[in-house]
């Protein structure tokens, strides 16, 4: 174990000493209203300021009112049913006031103490709206006593309102259980806690540096969790009916729980740590009641379980033995045409897991024996936790955060393919017409998008138009892609946009789509030039590194020749212009939208060979989305942006120059644009 891991383990174990626990098994949820039999009622009049306390001899509990109290406290012993599967004793409690009540329960040498209430619950747990025994939050503990916050039912004198959408209404009936030290339950619970702490430590050690310290501080401080054994769940908050919520992280793991359950509940807890109280309260309020992988959650209303499943994938490499990077297998039998695929529980987990996977193929959703090509991202867990930490509360928000992440990594063009291959795809119909408005008949229509120089298609490869120019159903990518229309030996790529917020099982009508008569195939020459202010780092064997700014210019004025395939132009450097062509190379890939006369994207990579009077240069430039061509005719397509706006369109810029490798070279660290900056992209027909 290295020093850093040892220090983290020490911190985790110190926090562990503060944890509570519970014991025993779990009774099934009663299906009928229990018949309560109570002993004689003892009433106390509560008056007094901060810290007022009632010492009850029946229960042996001190009931404290930390902000003072004003009302009647009524307590009676539970003499019969429904007994939980925990040894102990029970009591009923009612309070006519609305102030907070703490129950100080003596430990009497027990391994741990658990206080439960009978009623409904909240948080990420099954059957939360059915009455059962539910653990109350232990808010502090000493060697002699455990302190719990009670949630009494609201009396007829109270006129408060719910603090959140949860239906929790408080508890009247309570049960105390104390686990003997050295018992089998105590041994099992200790092992479970040790496993959970190990998992939390692995989480913290895998977070990006930007959030790791804050998350570790939350774990060791404000969000230090407490463990319970009444059920499997995570609850982040105590829901007070009248006076609002308080943050009381509760990890419930039964003594009989398996490793995947421990990982799942730890996943819930770490989700809370990563997104904070406000976001997690929203997530917790959206949590389903009874649920499971493949359950449909109407209108994509929740992903709280998905992030916990992703915790299992991170910690164990699978989700209940299923491969989360293969949604066709994990969500077996689900069809995007029949139900909205992103609404299925487990889909968001699969989306994150697939970003992590390095497999270049994925199983088809419908024909699971078929493999389809997939653009690998290979995102680290650190990056994925950074995406989760942005606080998405539904799969649509998560999708947008993933889109931002891909764009930041220069992989934004993979986004539509990733979603479509994962089952986030749509069926469309369209009417194809020419410039005169006449229907284009017997044309093959399919959907395509480009990732670098690679074209990806949906499963519909032949969607022929009829005599009215109408297509059959065509599967398409979400977001931006192209309808490729092939007829009369010509190919036309028409840009389309499908809103990913729409349900996948709803047919999209594109209406009338016009093809362009302009033939891009005659454009064969390319040039890109520009100027930005670049920050360079100098390297030399004779002096230490230093940083300075220069005006960095790039200009591919060496005769790049290429061709269009659809709306995408590719070219390679014309090396015949050089005396030593082996040392020089260059490539370019650009995509143009002829419908709107815009530049969709451009990526260039060049190596200029060294000569006696010039240093060798290597650089790559990626730009995107330059609107409104300044010139567009049969001979030239010309785009230009200038000034500080130029940097809006630069996605990537890498640069280095040197004479003799290892002696003196300069590398671009960062760049910025000013009023002197510009980008020019030109495609010529010559």
C-alpha positions as semicolon CSV with decimal commas, in nm:
position;residue;x (nm);y (nm);z (nm)
1;X;0,000;0,000;0,000
2;X;0,148;0,338;-0,099
3;X;0,158;0,635;0,138
4;X;-0,134;0,814;-0,026
5;X;-0,356;0,505;-0,012
6;X;-0,255;0,442;0,348
7;X;-0,347;0,797;0,445
8;X;-0,684;0,768;0,269
9;X;-0,752;0,437;0,444
10;X;-0,673;0,593;0,779
11;X;-0,915;0,878;0,711
12;X;-1,188;0,636;0,603
13;X;-1,146;0,415;0,908
14;X;-1,153;0,717;1,137
15;X;-1,484;0,816;0,981
16;X;-1,604;0,457;1,018
17;X;-1,572;0,478;1,396
18;X;-1,856;0,732;1,391
19;X;-2,096;0,503;1,203
20;X;-2,406;0,347;1,355
21;X;-2,562;0,016;1,259
22;X;-2,861;-0,213;1,286
23;X;-2,914;-0,588;1,291
24;X;-3,131;-0,883;1,206
25;X;-3,316;-0,980;0,892
26;X;-3,599;-0,808;0,708
27;X;-3,966;-0,883;0,744
28;X;-4,183;-0,871;0,435
29;X;-4,411;-0,574;0,399
30;X;-4,745;-0,639;0,573
31;X;-5,040;-0,655;0,335
32;X;-5,301;-0,553;0,593
33;X;-5,347;-0,287;0,858
34;X;-5,193;-0,421;1,181
35;X;-5,402;-0,455;1,497
36;X;-5,206;-0,255;1,755
37;X;-5,248;-0,327;2,124
38;X;-5,103;-0,063;2,355
39;X;-5,044;-0,039;2,727
40;X;-5,148;0,249;2,949
41;X;-5,076;0,599;2,819
42;X;-4,835;0,835;2,994
43;X;-4,866;1,204;2,912
44;X;-4,606;1,474;2,967
45;X;-4,656;1,847;2,942
46;X;-4,366;1,994;2,747
47;X;-4,269;2,351;2,829
48;X;-3,931;2,511;2,821
49;X;-3,662;2,660;2,606
50;X;-3,368;2,510;2,419
51;X;-3,270;2,163;2,541
52;X;-3,590;2,090;2,735
53;X;-3,591;1,714;2,813
54;X;-3,849;1,455;2,918
55;X;-3,703;1,149;3,097
56;X;-3,938;0,859;3,026
57;X;-3,908;0,562;3,264
58;X;-4,121;0,333;3,041
59;X;-3,882;0,337;2,746
60;X;-3,566;0,443;2,928
61;X;-3,528;0,717;2,666
62;X;-3,466;1,088;2,722
63;X;-3,674;1,292;2,477
64;X;-3,502;1,622;2,408
65;X;-3,648;1,932;2,243
66;X;-3,334;2,108;2,112
67;X;-3,514;2,432;2,018
68;X;-3,761;2,412;2,306
69;X;-4,109;2,263;2,321
70;X;-4,471;2,355;2,380
71;X;-4,723;2,074;2,377
72;X;-4,823;1,733;2,512
73;X;-4,607;1,422;2,466
74;X;-4,802;1,093;2,495
75;X;-4,618;0,757;2,521
76;X;-4,748;0,399;2,554
77;X;-4,589;0,054;2,536
78;X;-4,662;-0,168;2,230
79;X;-4,791;-0,495;2,373
80;X;-4,862;-0,683;2,050
81;X;-4,804;-0,679;1,673
82;X;-4,660;-0,622;1,432
83;X;-4,324;-0,731;1,574
84;X;-4,033;-0,677;1,336
85;X;-3,766;-0,942;1,282
86;X;-3,556;-0,766;1,543
87;X;-3,536;-0,841;1,913
88;X;-3,638;-0,543;2,121
89;X;-3,933;-0,343;2,252
90;X;-4,174;-0,090;2,108
91;X;-4,369;0,219;2,205
92;X;-4,616;0,465;2,053
93;X;-4,549;0,837;2,061
94;X;-4,762;1,140;1,979
95;X;-4,678;1,507;2,023
96;X;-4,925;1,792;1,991
97;X;-4,657;2,052;1,914
98;X;-4,448;2,101;1,602
99;X;-4,095;2,130;1,745
100;X;-3,809;1,888;1,674
101;X;-3,767;1,588;1,908
102;X;-3,447;1,391;1,967
103;X;-3,453;1,047;2,129
104;X;-3,144;0,970;2,340
105;X;-3,131;0,590;2,366
106;X;-2,887;0,420;2,610
107;X;-2,659;0,168;2,436
108;X;-2,628;-0,060;2,741
109;X;-2,304;-0,208;2,602
110;X;-2,461;-0,310;2,269
111;X;-2,260;-0,337;1,948
112;X;-2,508;-0,089;1,805
113;X;-2,861;0,045;1,849
114;X;-3,136;0,098;1,591
115;X;-3,461;0,292;1,641
116;X;-3,734;0,232;1,382
117;X;-4,071;0,385;1,304
118;X;-4,366;0,210;1,144
119;X;-4,496;0,374;0,828
120;X;-4,383;0,488;0,483
121;X;-4,041;0,606;0,374
122;X;-3,857;0,812;0,114
123;X;-3,533;0,785;-0,080
124;X;-3,405;0,512;-0,309
125;X;-3,577;0,204;-0,171
126;X;-3,847;-0,039;-0,277
127;X;-4,200;-0,028;-0,135
128;X;-4,134;0,312;0,013
129;X;-4,504;0,402;0,009
130;X;-4,610;0,086;0,196
131;X;-4,619;0,070;0,575
132;X;-4,330;-0,118;0,732
133;X;-4,061;-0,072;0,996
134;X;-3,821;0,203;0,884
135;X;-3,498;0,310;1,051
136;X;-3,482;0,663;1,190
137;X;-3,170;0,869;1,129
138;X;-2,906;0,852;1,401
139;X;-2,762;1,203;1,411
140;X;-2,492;1,151;1,672
141;X;-2,347;0,880;1,891
142;X;-2,127;0,835;2,196
143;X;-2,000;0,524;2,368
144;X;-2,303;0,538;2,601
145;X;-2,596;0,652;2,389
146;X;-2,729;0,682;2,035
147;X;-2,928;0,993;1,940
148;X;-3,207;0,974;1,681
149;X;-3,431;1,238;1,530
150;X;-3,799;1,149;1,561
151;X;-4,056;1,230;1,294
152;X;-4,386;1,234;1,484
153;X;-4,713;1,239;1,294
154;X;-4,870;1,581;1,256
155;X;-5,146;1,651;1,510
156;X;-5,485;1,804;1,439
157;X;-5,355;2,133;1,584
158;X;-5,086;2,162;1,316
159;X;-5,144;2,332;0,983
160;X;-4,805;2,283;0,817
161;X;-4,736;2,165;0,462
162;X;-4,500;1,908;0,317
163;X;-4,140;2,017;0,275
164;X;-4,109;1,818;-0,052
165;X;-4,322;1,601;-0,279
166;X;-4,258;1,294;-0,068
167;X;-4,569;1,143;0,093
168;X;-4,394;1,071;0,421
169;X;-4,626;1,161;0,712
170;X;-4,423;1,066;1,018
171;X;-4,428;0,778;1,267
172;X;-4,647;0,703;1,567
173;X;-4,519;0,351;1,644
174;X;-4,150;0,287;1,723
175;X;-3,923;-0,010;1,789
176;X;-3,583;-0,026;1,960
177;X;-3,336;-0,305;1,885
178;X;-2,989;-0,350;2,032
179;X;-2,739;-0,585;1,869
180;X;-2,520;-0,775;2,119
181;X;-2,144;-0,746;2,064
182;X;-1,993;-1,061;1,913
183;X;-2,326;-1,189;1,777
184;X;-2,350;-1,332;1,424
185;X;-2,540;-1,023;1,312
186;X;-2,270;-0,797;1,455
187;X;-2,002;-0,990;1,267
188;X;-2,194;-0,978;0,938
189;X;-2,269;-0,607;0,972
190;X;-1,908;-0,527;1,052
191;X;-1,796;-0,710;0,737
192;X;-2,055;-0,523;0,530
193;X;-1,938;-0,187;0,665
194;X;-1,577;-0,273;0,592
195;X;-1,671;-0,362;0,234
196;X;-1,872;-0,041;0,191
197;X;-1,586;0,170;0,328
198;X;-1,349;-0,002;0,087
199;X;-1,584;0,085;-0,201
200;X;-1,615;0,448;-0,091
201;X;-1,237;0,474;-0,071
202;X;-1,207;0,341;-0,427
203;X;-1,463;0,597;-0,544
204;X;-1,281;0,887;-0,379
205;X;-0,948;0,772;-0,516
206;X;-1,093;0,765;-0,871
207;X;-1,250;1,112;-0,878
208;X;-1,106;1,391;-1,093
209;X;-0,869;1,621;-0,904
210;X;-1,109;1,914;-0,949
211;X;-1,369;1,759;-0,717
212;X;-1,177;1,496;-0,521
213;X;-1,081;1,712;-0,224
214;X;-1,431;1,856;-0,183
215;X;-1,589;1,509;-0,206
216;X;-1,346;1,366;0,051
217;X;-1,420;1,654;0,287
218;X;-1,795;1,596;0,249
219;X;-1,750;1,227;0,328
220;X;-1,542;1,296;0,636
221;X;-1,765;1,579;0,753
222;X;-2,113;1,696;0,664
223;X;-2,209;1,387;0,458
224;X;-2,049;1,122;0,679
225;X;-2,289;0,828;0,635
226;X;-2,452;0,609;0,896
227;X;-2,528;0,241;0,831
228;X;-2,860;0,064;0,903
229;X;-2,982;-0,293;0,854
230;X;-3,361;-0,269;0,825
231;X;-3,355;-0,284;0,444
232;X;-3,140;-0,208;0,137
233;X;-3,158;0,162;0,045
234;X;-2,999;0,503;0,049
235;X;-3,182;0,801;0,200
236;X;-3,014;1,137;0,202
237;X;-3,260;1,339;0,407
238;X;-3,492;1,330;0,705
239;X;-3,826;1,464;0,579
240;X;-3,985;1,678;0,847
241;X;-4,346;1,746;0,764
242;X;-4,365;2,090;0,923
243;X;-4,018;2,237;0,955
244;X;-3,830;2,125;0,645
245;X;-3,566;1,870;0,553
246;X;-3,233;1,796;0,716
247;X;-2,939;1,614;0,559
248;X;-2,893;1,275;0,727
249;X;-2,713;1,031;0,491
250;X;-2,843;0,679;0,562
251;X;-2,701;0,370;0,391
252;X;-2,924;0,070;0,450
253;X;-2,767;-0,271;0,387
254;X;-2,913;-0,586;0,538
255;X;-2,692;-0,844;0,708
256;X;-2,776;-1,092;0,429
257;X;-2,687;-0,850;0,145
258;X;-2,454;-0,958;-0,135
259;X;-2,161;-0,757;-0,273
260;X;-2,359;-0,617;-0,567
261;X;-2,617;-0,473;-0,326
262;X;-2,346;-0,307;-0,118
263;X;-2,197;-0,158;-0,434
264;X;-2,541;-0,035;-0,545
265;X;-2,622;0,148;-0,222
266;X;-2,272;0,296;-0,206
267;X;-2,336;0,417;-0,562
268;X;-2,645;0,604;-0,440
269;X;-2,449;0,758;-0,155
270;X;-2,159;0,871;-0,376
271;X;-2,410;1,020;-0,621
272;X;-2,527;1,243;-0,334
273;X;-2,167;1,334;-0,249
274;X;-2,095;1,429;-0,611
275;X;-2,403;1,642;-0,686
276;X;-2,481;1,799;-0,347
277;X;-2,801;1,839;-0,147
278;X;-3,021;2,046;-0,376
279;X;-2,976;1,824;-0,680
280;X;-2,991;1,499;-0,488
281;X;-3,311;1,603;-0,311
282;X;-3,467;1,642;-0,658
283;X;-3,327;1,304;-0,760
284;X;-3,449;1,138;-0,442
285;X;-3,798;1,280;-0,490
286;X;-3,802;1,130;-0,841
287;X;-3,693;0,783;-0,721
288;X;-3,931;0,504;-0,828
289;X;-4,105;0,287;-0,570
290;X;-4,091;-0,074;-0,690
291;X;-3,844;-0,087;-0,975
292;X;-3,592;-0,294;-1,167
293;X;-3,368;-0,296;-1,472
294;X;-3,581;-0,254;-1,783
295;X;-3,876;-0,090;-1,606
296;X;-4,022;0,202;-1,802
297;X;-4,017;0,539;-1,628
298;X;-4,261;0,761;-1,813
299;X;-4,110;1,067;-1,985
300;X;-3,756;0,990;-1,868
301;X;-3,836;1,123;-1,524
302;X;-3,556;0,961;-1,321
303;X;-3,198;0,834;-1,340
304;X;-3,136;0,794;-0,968
305;X;-3,118;0,415;-0,994
306;X;-2,905;0,427;-1,310
307;X;-2,620;0,608;-1,139
308;X;-2,625;0,344;-0,863
309;X;-2,612;0,071;-1,130
310;X;-2,314;0,254;-1,279
311;X;-2,156;0,233;-0,934
312;X;-2,185;-0,145;-0,959
313;X;-2,025;-0,138;-1,303
314;X;-1,741;0,078;-1,170
315;X;-1,679;-0,129;-0,858
316;X;-1,753;-0,480;-0,986
317;X;-1,734;-0,464;-1,366
318;X;-2,097;-0,569;-1,414
319;X;-2,452;-0,496;-1,301
320;X;-2,605;-0,801;-1,136
321;X;-2,389;-1,013;-1,370
322;X;-2,507;-0,819;-1,679
323;X;-2,270;-0,635;-1,913
324;X;-2,371;-0,269;-1,880
325;X;-2,174;-0,177;-2,193
326;X;-2,419;-0,390;-2,398
327;X;-2,769;-0,241;-2,359
328;X;-2,914;-0,503;-2,593
329;X;-2,822;-0,765;-2,334
330;X;-2,887;-0,570;-2,015
331;X;-3,224;-0,440;-2,145
332;X;-3,299;-0,761;-2,334
333;X;-3,620;-0,762;-2,536
334;X;-3,675;-0,385;-2,538
335;X;-3,744;-0,219;-2,872
336;X;-3,697;0,157;-2,938
337;X;-3,985;0,147;-3,188
338;X;-4,231;0,017;-2,929
339;X;-4,127;0,209;-2,616
340;X;-3,916;0,517;-2,555
341;X;-3,576;0,354;-2,511
342;X;-3,405;0,620;-2,292
343;X;-3,697;0,589;-2,047
344;X;-3,599;0,234;-1,951
345;X;-3,431;0,196;-1,614
346;X;-3,071;0,098;-1,679
347;X;-3,032;0,283;-2,009
348;X;-2,842;0,580;-1,862
349;X;-2,608;0,338;-1,685
350;X;-2,542;0,163;-2,017
351;X;-2,473;0,497;-2,183
352;X;-2,203;0,583;-1,928
353;X;-2,057;0,231;-1,935
354;X;-2,032;0,233;-2,314
355;X;-1,837;0,561;-2,305
356;X;-1,586;0,377;-2,087
357;X;-1,570;0,067;-2,307
358;X;-1,295;0,027;-2,570
359;X;-1,484;-0,227;-2,781
360;X;-1,526;-0,108;-3,143
361;X;-1,850;-0,301;-3,192
362;X;-2,183;-0,317;-3,011
363;X;-2,473;-0,560;-3,031
364;X;-2,781;-0,453;-3,224
365;X;-3,081;-0,375;-3,003
366;X;-3,319;-0,601;-3,195
367;X;-3,090;-0,862;-3,351
368;X;-2,856;-0,922;-3,061
369;X;-2,637;-1,168;-3,252
370;X;-2,543;-0,892;-3,497
371;X;-2,253;-0,658;-3,420
372;X;-2,245;-0,297;-3,539
373;X;-1,944;-0,069;-3,563
374;X;-1,910;0,176;-3,276
375;X;-1,689;0,489;-3,239
376;X;-1,479;0,420;-2,930
377;X;-1,449;0,700;-2,672
378;X;-1,260;0,521;-2,393
379;X;-1,357;0,775;-2,127
380;X;-1,190;0,719;-1,790
381;X;-1,394;0,668;-1,476
382;X;-1,251;0,997;-1,354
383;X;-1,401;1,172;-1,658
384;X;-1,734;0,993;-1,616
385;X;-1,760;1,093;-1,250
386;X;-1,692;1,448;-1,367
387;X;-1,993;1,418;-1,599
388;X;-2,212;1,281;-1,319
389;X;-2,099;1,562;-1,088
390;X;-2,258;1,815;-1,325
391;X;-2,585;1,712;-1,162
392;X;-2,818;1,577;-1,433
393;X;-3,156;1,480;-1,285
394;X;-3,284;1,299;-1,595
395;X;-3,139;1,126;-1,898
396;X;-3,193;1,428;-2,126
397;X;-2,970;1,644;-1,906
398;X;-2,715;1,363;-1,881
399;X;-2,713;1,335;-2,259
400;X;-2,636;1,707;-2,291
401;X;-2,351;1,677;-2,039
402;X;-2,210;1,387;-2,241
403;X;-2,235;1,597;-2,558
404;X;-2,039;1,877;-2,388
405;X;-1,778;1,628;-2,271
406;X;-1,731;1,477;-2,619
407;X;-1,698;1,821;-2,772
408;X;-1,435;1,918;-2,513
409;X;-1,234;1,610;-2,614
410;X;-1,258;1,686;-2,985
411;X;-1,497;1,392;-3,031
412;X;-1,825;1,579;-3,070
413;X;-1,894;1,416;-3,408
414;X;-1,930;1,077;-3,232
415;X;-2,231;1,194;-3,031
416;X;-2,517;1,105;-3,275
417;X;-2,362;0,764;-3,351
418;X;-2,319;0,676;-2,985
419;X;-2,681;0,755;-2,905
420;X;-2,818;0,572;-3,210
421;X;-2,609;0,260;-3,149
422;X;-2,733;0,259;-2,789
423;X;-3,097;0,253;-2,902
424;X;-3,167;0,628;-2,897
425;X;-3,285;0,629;-3,259
426;X;-3,588;0,744;-3,455
427;X;-3,803;0,653;-3,755
428;X;-3,881;0,928;-4,005
429;X;-4,077;0,981;-4,326
430;X;-4,009;1,254;-4,579
431;X;-4,108;1,374;-4,924
432;X;-3,805;1,436;-5,148
433;X;-3,840;1,701;-5,421
434;X;-3,600;1,873;-5,660
435;X;-3,541;2,248;-5,696
436;X;-3,855;2,280;-5,910
437;X;-4,066;2,111;-5,643
438;X;-4,114;1,795;-5,846
439;X;-4,102;1,464;-5,660
440;X;-3,779;1,267;-5,679
441;X;-3,893;0,913;-5,756
442;X;-3,720;0,578;-5,718
443;X;-3,434;0,732;-5,518
444;X;-3,250;0,544;-5,248
445;X;-3,265;0,737;-4,920
446;X;-3,067;0,650;-4,609
447;X;-2,922;0,827;-4,307
448;X;-2,552;0,896;-4,261
449;X;-2,325;1,088;-4,028
450;X;-1,950;1,131;-4,033
451;X;-1,688;1,076;-3,766
452;X;-1,362;1,208;-3,901
453;X;-1,327;1,035;-4,236
454;X;-1,555;0,743;-4,142
455;X;-1,920;0,730;-4,243
456;X;-2,174;0,563;-4,014
457;X;-2,516;0,454;-4,133
458;X;-2,832;0,352;-3,951
459;X;-2,984;0,011;-4,015
460;X;-3,207;0,141;-4,298
461;X;-2,987;0,119;-4,607
462;X;-3,260;0,119;-4,872
463;X;-3,551;0,357;-4,823
464;X;-3,676;0,406;-5,179
465;X;-3,910;0,693;-5,273
466;X;-4,239;0,624;-5,449
467;X;-4,403;0,808;-5,738
468;X;-4,487;1,097;-5,502
469;X;-4,132;1,126;-5,371
470;X;-4,237;0,985;-5,033
471;X;-3,995;0,763;-4,846
472;X;-4,071;0,452;-4,650
473;X;-3,979;0,450;-4,282
474;X;-3,611;0,533;-4,237
475;X;-3,414;0,493;-3,917
476;X;-3,214;0,807;-3,839
477;X;-2,966;0,939;-3,586
478;X;-3,075;1,178;-3,311
479;X;-2,944;1,535;-3,329
480;X;-2,766;1,633;-3,654
481;X;-2,707;1,397;-3,947
482;X;-2,781;1,372;-4,320
483;X;-3,036;1,213;-4,546
484;X;-2,836;1,073;-4,834
485;X;-3,041;1,074;-5,155
486;X;-2,897;0,870;-5,441
487;X;-3,054;0,891;-5,786
488;X;-2,952;0,952;-6,150
489;X;-2,593;0,859;-6,054
490;X;-2,579;1,156;-5,818
491;X;-2,546;1,168;-5,440
492;X;-2,696;1,446;-5,230
493;X;-2,649;1,477;-4,854
494;X;-2,927;1,684;-4,697
495;X;-2,873;1,794;-4,336
496;X;-3,150;1,708;-4,090
497;X;-3,199;1,756;-3,717
498;X;-3,401;1,525;-3,491
499;X;-3,474;1,657;-3,141
500;X;-3,342;1,390;-2,898
501;X;-3,598;1,503;-2,639
502;X;-3,868;1,330;-2,844
503;X;-3,975;0,974;-2,767
504;X;-3,806;0,711;-2,985
505;X;-4,134;0,527;-3,047
506;X;-4,302;0,829;-3,212
507;X;-4,268;0,861;-3,590
508;X;-4,106;1,189;-3,701
509;X;-4,251;1,357;-4,011
510;X;-3,979;1,561;-4,185
511;X;-4,219;1,700;-4,443
512;X;-4,085;1,815;-4,779
513;X;-3,707;1,798;-4,823
514;X;-3,544;1,966;-5,124
515;X;-3,224;1,835;-5,278
516;X;-2,958;2,075;-5,408
517;X;-2,868;2,088;-5,776
518;X;-2,515;2,217;-5,710
519;X;-2,262;1,948;-5,798
520;X;-1,983;1,954;-5,538
521;X;-1,778;1,696;-5,724
522;X;-1,610;1,964;-5,938
523;X;-1,447;2,123;-5,630
524;X;-1,103;1,966;-5,596
525;X;-0,874;2,223;-5,429
526;X;-0,855;2,324;-5,064
527;X;-0,681;2,584;-4,850
528;X;-0,715;2,690;-4,487
529;X;-0,530;2,984;-4,333
530;X;-0,547;3,181;-4,014
531;X;-0,376;3,377;-3,739
532;X;-0,414;3,353;-3,361
533;X;-0,206;3,463;-3,066
534;X;-0,035;3,150;-2,932
535;X;0,143;3,080;-2,606
536;X;0,455;2,873;-2,672
537;X;0,679;2,672;-2,447
538;X;1,046;2,665;-2,554
539;X;1,263;2,357;-2,500
540;X;1,640;2,342;-2,534
541;X;1,931;2,146;-2,398
542;X;2,105;2,476;-2,327
543;X;1,851;2,672;-2,125
544;X;1,550;2,599;-1,900
545;X;1,193;2,600;-2,027
546;X;1,028;2,937;-2,072
547;X;0,685;3,051;-2,189
548;X;0,604;3,337;-2,424
549;X;0,339;3,456;-2,670
550;X;0,377;3,496;-3,047
551;X;0,144;3,546;-3,343
552;X;0,090;3,195;-3,476
553;X;-0,013;3,168;-3,842
554;X;-0,109;2,865;-4,045
555;X;-0,152;2,851;-4,423
556;X;-0,183;2,538;-4,636
557;X;-0,083;2,707;-4,960
558;X;0,085;2,401;-5,105
559;X;-0,177;2,269;-5,343
560;X;-0,405;2,034;-5,152
561;X;-0,618;1,837;-5,393
562;X;-0,905;1,609;-5,301
563;X;-1,268;1,529;-5,372
564;X;-1,616;1,532;-5,225
565;X;-1,802;1,221;-5,119
566;X;-2,148;1,351;-5,055
567;X;-2,091;1,669;-4,857
568;X;-1,753;1,566;-4,715
569;X;-1,428;1,671;-4,880
570;X;-1,102;1,486;-4,812
571;X;-0,759;1,579;-4,942
572;X;-0,395;1,492;-4,904
573;X;-0,094;1,719;-4,940
574;X;0,048;1,738;-5,293
575;X;0,397;1,620;-5,195
576;X;0,531;1,648;-5,549
577;X;0,611;2,013;-5,481
578;X;0,895;1,917;-5,247
579;X;1,243;1,794;-5,318
580;X;1,208;1,538;-5,040
581;X;0,840;1,444;-5,038
582;X;0,887;1,165;-4,782
583;X;0,932;1,424;-4,509
584;X;0,614;1,617;-4,575
585;X;0,252;1,515;-4,535
586;X;-0,088;1,661;-4,481
587;X;-0,453;1,566;-4,471
588;X;-0,781;1,750;-4,448
589;X;-1,142;1,650;-4,390
590;X;-1,419;1,908;-4,414
591;X;-1,797;1,883;-4,427
592;X;-2,018;2,144;-4,595
593;X;-2,393;2,190;-4,568
594;X;-2,499;2,298;-4,920
595;X;-2,860;2,339;-4,813
596;X;-2,772;2,624;-4,578
597;X;-2,435;2,715;-4,733
598;X;-2,245;2,663;-4,407
599;X;-1,926;2,491;-4,304
600;X;-2,009;2,209;-4,063
601;X;-1,655;2,110;-3,965
602;X;-1,295;2,103;-4,080
603;X;-0,990;1,915;-3,952
604;X;-0,637;1,949;-4,090
605;X;-0,306;1,788;-3,995
606;X;0,021;1,898;-4,153
607;X;0,394;1,839;-4,131
608;X;0,616;2,088;-4,318
609;X;0,971;1,961;-4,374
610;X;1,272;2,151;-4,250
611;X;1,506;2,331;-4,486
612;X;1,825;2,529;-4,444
613;X;1,641;2,853;-4,374
614;X;1,316;2,725;-4,221
615;X;1,227;2,514;-3,926
616;X;1,010;2,208;-3,954
617;X;0,649;2,266;-3,847
618;X;0,383;2,025;-3,731
619;X;0,031;2,141;-3,656
620;X;-0,333;2,037;-3,658
621;X;-0,642;2,257;-3,658
622;X;-1,006;2,161;-3,599
623;X;-1,283;2,414;-3,657
624;X;-1,659;2,387;-3,671
625;X;-1,985;2,554;-3,765
626;X;-1,882;2,859;-3,968
627;X;-2,215;2,994;-4,097
628;X;-2,294;3,187;-4,412
629;X;-2,037;3,144;-4,686
630;X;-1,908;3,482;-4,802
631;X;-1,884;3,349;-5,155
632;X;-2,064;3,050;-5,304
633;X;-2,066;2,993;-5,679
634;X;-1,961;2,738;-5,939
635;X;-1,591;2,813;-5,888
636;X;-1,530;2,885;-5,520
637;X;-1,673;2,827;-5,173
638;X;-1,526;3,077;-4,928
639;X;-1,575;3,109;-4,549
640;X;-1,416;3,373;-4,327
641;X;-1,445;3,471;-3,959
642;X;-1,226;3,730;-3,795
643;X;-1,147;3,904;-3,471
644;X;-1,209;3,755;-3,130
645;X;-1,499;3,553;-3,276
646;X;-1,245;3,331;-3,452
647;X;-1,183;3,136;-3,133
648;X;-1,551;3,048;-3,111
649;X;-1,499;2,812;-3,403
650;X;-1,163;2,658;-3,309
651;X;-1,215;2,326;-3,133
652;X;-0,852;2,213;-3,135
653;X;-0,517;2,371;-3,220
654;X;-0,185;2,187;-3,176
655;X;0,153;2,319;-3,290
656;X;0,524;2,246;-3,266
657;X;0,828;2,352;-3,463
658;X;1,195;2,251;-3,452
659;X;1,517;2,224;-3,655
660;X;1,681;1,921;-3,498
661;X;1,461;1,708;-3,278
662;X;1,579;1,710;-2,918
663;X;1,787;2,028;-2,948
664;X;1,537;2,310;-2,981
665;X;1,161;2,284;-3,028
666;X;0,854;2,488;-2,948
667;X;0,512;2,360;-2,848
668;X;0,183;2,548;-2,835
669;X;0,038;2,551;-2,483
670;X;-0,272;2,763;-2,537
671;X;-0,408;3,023;-2,776
672;X;-0,640;3,322;-2,780
673;X;-0,795;3,542;-3,044
674;X;-0,790;3,921;-3,075
675;X;-0,892;4,178;-3,333
676;X;-0,607;4,067;-3,561
677;X;-0,717;3,702;-3,568
678;X;-0,896;3,532;-3,857
679;X;-0,980;3,195;-4,013
680;X;-1,028;3,144;-4,387
681;X;-1,146;2,819;-4,547
682;X;-1,154;2,796;-4,926
683;X;-1,258;2,517;-5,162
684;X;-1,186;2,573;-5,531
685;X;-1,293;2,422;-5,860
686;X;-0,973;2,433;-6,065
